[in-house]
Amino acid sequence: MRLFALVFASATWLAISVLGQSTTKVPDAEWAAGGNPTKLDMFYYAPPGLPPKSPLVVAIHYCLGSAAMYSSTANFMPAAKQYKFAVIYPQATHDNHCWAVNTEATLTRGGGGDADGIIKMMNYTIEKHKIDRDRMFVLGSSSGGMMTNVMMATYPDYFAGAASFSGIPYACLQGSKGASPMSDNSPCVKGGKKHTGTEWAAKVKKAIKGGYEGEYPPMQIWHQTGDSVVNIALQNEQVKQWTSINKISETPSSAVANSPKSGTTKKVYGDGKKVVAFTTAGAGHPHPVNIPEVLKWFGIATAT
């Protein structure tokens, strides 16, 4: 445990040194209008000369992580400079730095949880940099992938696309004692909570009080077969949730081996515009963030 703490501290220090060179921590008083009940921190990067109507990417870290660490392992800043977009790295400070995807506050739009806090960060950035509201995107890994599903359910009107790496469906951890490996008492992450697509979609429809009749953003879902932290079965549960909410078949219309790299299979659902899944053979958690594929999915980078 002491060795882990030393390694974690060293990795954090290294990531903070990278973060300090490239991103800005925004004081609560500037972004958290109306309060910050879940005590989130906001870090963001806007490249020099960012023009009005530029895209925005929200990148959400994993458990035991931080904005600093995620900006190192999922470093969108060089691409942000190249393609001219802003990046927000929100930071959780509770429950081993996991996102509160188990609480009604976070699972409900306007509930005062983590989802609302991230939206406040986005609103601040929209105003400061005149962001294009039609080109805002979200991704995350592990707990951040779980939170990505939450953002899709609670604020679908904010996003034009999403990517979940080693995540779980929206509301899978609902009611759990906690959201971290140390506090979770739900069968969800071990693959023990299964529903039909219709049942998963019904949960999404409860995220917004009064209902939501608009479209849901396209979702890209990544997972590794040997994941010992978040079971591979959760990839298919996410597929069922988002194909159902988008009224397309949960049976893939095509599957391509070794795409985009050796050992990864790409599964396309429907016409491929709403749901795509990538499954990589082998162990590991979380699945590494494939920045080029994510940016192509978001329409920020051109597909080749």
Legacy VTK file of the C-alpha trace (Angstrom):
# vtk DataFile Version 3.0
C-alpha trace
ASCII
DATASET POLYDATA
POINTS 304 float
0.000 0.000 0.000
2.852 2.394 0.866
4.528 1.634 -2.478
1.246 2.328 -4.286
0.930 5.630 -2.435
4.461 6.636 -3.432
3.881 5.691 -7.071
0.516 7.472 -7.090
2.054 10.581 -5.538
4.946 10.567 -8.014
2.604 10.152 -10.986
0.416 12.941 -9.661
3.386 15.273 -9.227
4.580 14.553 -12.771
1.117 15.115 -14.219
0.695 18.348 -12.257
3.964 19.631 -13.695
2.575 18.947 -17.192
-0.785 20.424 -16.250
0.803 23.564 -14.881
2.461 24.270 -18.219
-0.689 24.005 -20.281
-3.942 24.347 -18.359
-5.589 26.803 -16.024
-7.369 26.093 -12.754
-10.436 28.289 -12.611
-11.467 29.571 -9.145
-14.902 28.441 -7.982
-16.043 32.053 -7.787
-15.673 32.360 -11.567
-17.394 29.196 -12.814
-19.561 27.830 -9.976
-22.438 30.307 -10.006
-24.962 29.293 -7.374
-22.509 27.080 -5.505
-20.397 23.961 -5.872
-22.026 21.402 -3.547
-19.969 18.406 -4.704
-16.712 20.394 -4.444
-15.495 19.824 -7.993
-12.428 21.551 -9.415
-12.231 22.999 -12.906
-9.131 22.871 -15.097
-9.176 23.799 -18.756
-7.015 24.560 -21.761
-7.738 27.002 -24.562
-5.015 27.256 -27.220
-3.671 30.704 -28.106
-5.760 32.448 -30.720
-8.836 30.258 -30.211
-11.427 31.779 -32.561
-15.116 32.199 -31.709
-17.401 29.272 -32.606
-14.704 26.701 -31.786
-15.538 23.207 -30.422
-15.320 22.161 -26.774
-14.224 18.752 -25.434
-14.881 17.660 -21.828
-12.448 14.920 -20.682
-13.404 13.173 -17.420
-10.839 11.285 -15.321
-10.955 7.840 -13.675
-11.153 6.853 -9.978
-8.031 7.661 -7.944
-7.239 10.119 -10.705
-7.234 13.852 -11.183
-7.466 16.456 -13.891
-3.686 16.540 -13.912
-3.276 12.809 -14.377
-5.929 12.589 -17.083
-4.453 15.492 -18.997
-1.314 13.345 -19.187
-2.884 9.983 -20.113
-5.554 11.556 -22.341
-3.623 14.572 -23.539
-5.852 16.434 -25.970
-3.850 19.639 -25.730
-1.585 19.173 -28.788
-4.662 18.319 -30.866
-6.529 21.276 -29.360
-3.756 23.542 -30.548
-3.754 21.940 -34.010
-7.529 21.819 -34.557
-8.464 24.836 -32.435
-10.763 23.614 -29.689
-10.968 24.074 -25.926
-10.672 21.234 -23.383
-12.155 21.022 -19.887
-10.640 18.566 -17.399
-13.100 18.497 -14.461
-11.850 17.022 -11.204
-13.764 15.069 -8.545
-12.625 15.332 -4.935
-14.895 12.831 -3.148
-15.022 9.018 -2.730
-11.449 8.318 -3.860
-11.792 10.915 -6.623
-14.586 8.939 -8.286
-17.626 10.526 -9.872
-20.863 10.159 -7.901
-22.676 8.102 -10.535
-24.546 6.258 -7.770
-26.432 9.274 -6.393
-29.802 10.683 -7.389
-28.272 14.173 -7.292
-25.836 13.303 -10.075
-28.220 11.053 -12.005
-30.883 13.769 -12.226
-30.688 16.917 -14.308
-30.826 19.881 -11.940
-30.246 17.616 -8.938
-27.210 19.522 -7.705
-24.736 16.693 -8.357
-21.604 16.231 -10.431
-23.415 16.501 -13.780
-24.681 19.966 -12.913
-21.191 21.002 -11.826
-19.671 19.963 -15.150
-22.394 21.872 -17.002
-21.478 25.000 -15.018
-17.878 24.569 -16.187
-19.101 24.280 -19.754
-21.295 27.368 -19.435
-18.325 29.339 -18.133
-16.181 28.231 -21.086
-18.966 28.870 -23.592
-19.265 32.451 -22.387
-15.543 33.114 -22.062
-14.550 31.715 -25.469
-17.805 31.999 -27.458
-17.847 28.217 -27.977
-19.958 26.692 -30.749
-22.871 25.147 -28.833
-23.444 22.679 -31.660
-19.921 21.234 -31.312
-19.532 20.228 -27.683
-18.378 16.715 -26.781
-17.653 14.527 -23.765
-15.490 11.488 -23.065
-14.109 9.714 -20.029
-12.342 6.623 -18.729
-13.534 4.147 -16.080
-15.394 6.332 -13.562
-15.111 9.076 -16.179
-16.655 6.725 -18.741
-19.476 6.104 -16.288
-19.873 9.861 -15.904
-19.894 10.237 -19.688
-22.994 8.021 -19.790
-24.533 10.216 -17.091
-23.850 13.406 -19.060
-25.448 11.824 -22.127
-28.597 10.996 -20.152
-28.928 14.184 -18.106
-27.811 16.791 -20.658
-28.212 15.272 -24.138
-29.056 18.694 -25.553
-25.574 19.955 -24.653
-23.543 17.388 -26.581
-22.921 16.482 -30.206
-21.042 13.270 -29.394
-19.535 11.119 -26.652
-16.968 8.365 -26.081
-16.956 5.998 -23.099
-13.793 4.054 -22.237
-14.351 1.143 -19.817
-17.597 2.658 -18.586
-21.016 1.413 -17.529
-24.593 2.252 -18.562
-26.369 5.232 -17.073
-27.899 4.304 -13.669
-26.082 0.957 -13.403
-24.648 2.000 -10.007
-27.834 3.746 -8.925
-28.410 3.210 -5.207
-24.960 1.767 -4.500
-23.345 2.784 -1.208
-20.522 4.392 -3.166
-19.043 4.773 -6.632
-15.450 3.675 -6.025
-13.983 0.140 -5.880
-13.587 0.710 -2.134
-17.178 1.807 -1.456
-19.326 0.209 -4.183
-21.674 -2.531 -2.960
-23.503 -3.127 -6.252
-23.135 -6.113 -8.623
-22.940 -3.674 -11.544
-19.216 -3.392 -12.317
-18.729 -7.156 -12.113
-21.294 -7.608 -14.867
-24.052 -8.784 -12.551
-26.662 -6.209 -13.513
-28.280 -6.919 -16.868
-31.363 -5.400 -18.469
-33.016 -5.343 -21.848
-32.370 -2.353 -24.047
-35.894 -1.135 -23.361
-35.305 -1.308 -19.606
-31.997 0.566 -19.862
-33.597 3.210 -22.089
-36.406 3.693 -19.570
-33.809 4.640 -16.966
-32.340 7.266 -19.296
-35.772 8.775 -19.846
-36.110 9.376 -16.090
-32.950 11.511 -15.957
-34.780 14.677 -16.995
-37.853 15.593 -14.984
-40.680 16.460 -17.323
-39.216 14.312 -20.082
-37.045 14.933 -23.116
-38.188 14.612 -26.715
-34.988 15.613 -28.512
-32.240 13.500 -30.039
-29.467 11.799 -28.081
-25.846 12.299 -29.142
-23.781 9.638 -30.950
-21.923 7.284 -28.608
-18.604 5.479 -29.089
-18.046 2.627 -26.586
-14.581 1.144 -25.871
-13.676 -1.843 -23.653
-11.063 -4.582 -23.192
-12.067 -8.238 -22.934
-9.904 -9.016 -19.899
-10.878 -5.990 -17.812
-10.847 -7.157 -14.181
-12.227 -3.894 -12.762
-15.217 -3.161 -15.009
-16.410 -6.394 -16.610
-16.514 -6.579 -20.408
-20.246 -7.393 -20.163
-20.832 -3.726 -19.371
-19.871 -2.782 -22.909
-22.833 -4.701 -24.291
-25.128 -3.255 -21.625
-24.128 0.227 -22.805
-24.732 -0.828 -26.398
-28.217 -2.029 -25.464
-28.984 1.225 -23.666
-27.918 3.589 -26.423
-29.170 1.566 -29.383
-32.557 1.328 -27.694
-32.749 5.035 -26.880
-31.854 5.756 -30.522
-34.323 3.143 -31.834
-31.777 1.032 -33.705
-31.016 -2.689 -33.503
-28.627 -3.910 -30.805
-27.368 -6.492 -33.295
-24.366 -5.048 -35.133
-24.849 -4.321 -38.816
-21.153 -4.979 -39.404
-17.998 -6.021 -37.556
-14.468 -5.267 -38.701
-11.496 -7.096 -37.188
-8.243 -5.272 -36.443
-9.849 -1.856 -36.658
-8.520 0.687 -35.874
-5.573 -1.468 -34.746
-4.549 -5.106 -34.413
-6.575 -6.923 -31.752
-9.470 -4.459 -31.779
-12.832 -5.249 -33.373
-15.102 -2.425 -34.476
-18.836 -3.100 -34.347
-21.225 -0.769 -36.129
-24.890 -0.469 -35.167
-27.464 0.717 -37.659
-25.854 3.111 -40.113
-22.981 3.784 -37.707
-23.957 7.373 -37.045
-25.284 6.826 -33.515
-23.534 3.864 -31.868
-20.160 2.231 -32.538
-18.303 -0.154 -30.198
-14.614 -1.095 -30.098
-13.563 -4.276 -28.268
-9.863 -4.924 -27.678
-8.559 -8.390 -26.797
-6.497 -8.627 -23.629
-6.333 -7.386 -20.073
-6.105 -3.851 -18.862
-8.143 -1.126 -17.246
-9.083 1.355 -18.383
-8.926 1.046 -22.156
-6.381 3.592 -23.469
-7.954 6.679 -25.003
-7.577 6.617 -28.780
-7.435 10.351 -29.403
-7.377 10.227 -33.248
-10.461 7.965 -33.380
-12.293 10.065 -30.814
-11.612 13.284 -32.710
-12.799 11.699 -35.958
-15.974 10.541 -34.199
-16.502 14.084 -32.930
-15.967 15.477 -36.428
-13.084 17.635 -35.213
-10.453 15.720 -37.180
-11.048 14.481 -40.710
-11.433 10.720 -41.200
-8.835 9.163 -43.499
LINES 1 305
304 0 1 2 3 4 5 6 7 8 9 10 11 12 13 14 15 16 17 18 19 20 21 22 23 24 25 26 27 28 29 30 31 32 33 34 35 36 37 38 39 40 41 42 43 44 45 46 47 48 49 50 51 52 53 54 55 56 57 58 59 60 61 62 63 64 65 66 67 68 69 70 71 72 73 74 75 76 77 78 79 80 81 82 83 84 85 86 87 88 89 90 91 92 93 94 95 96 97 98 99 100 101 102 103 104 105 106 107 108 109 110 111 112 113 114 115 116 117 118 119 120 121 122 123 124 125 126 127 128 129 130 131 132 133 134 135 136 137 138 139 140 141 142 143 144 145 146 147 148 149 150 151 152 153 154 155 156 157 158 159 160 161 162 163 164 165 166 167 168 169 170 171 172 173 174 175 176 177 178 179 180 181 182 183 184 185 186 187 188 189 190 191 192 193 194 195 196 197 198 199 200 201 202 203 204 205 206 207 208 209 210 211 212 213 214 215 216 217 218 219 220 221 222 223 224 225 226 227 228 229 230 231 232 233 234 235 236 237 238 239 240 241 242 243 244 245 246 247 248 249 250 251 252 253 254 255 256 257 258 259 260 261 262 263 264 265 266 267 268 269 270 271 272 273 274 275 276 277 278 279 280 281 282 283 284 285 286 287 288 289 290 291 292 293 294 295 296 297 298 299 300 301 302 303
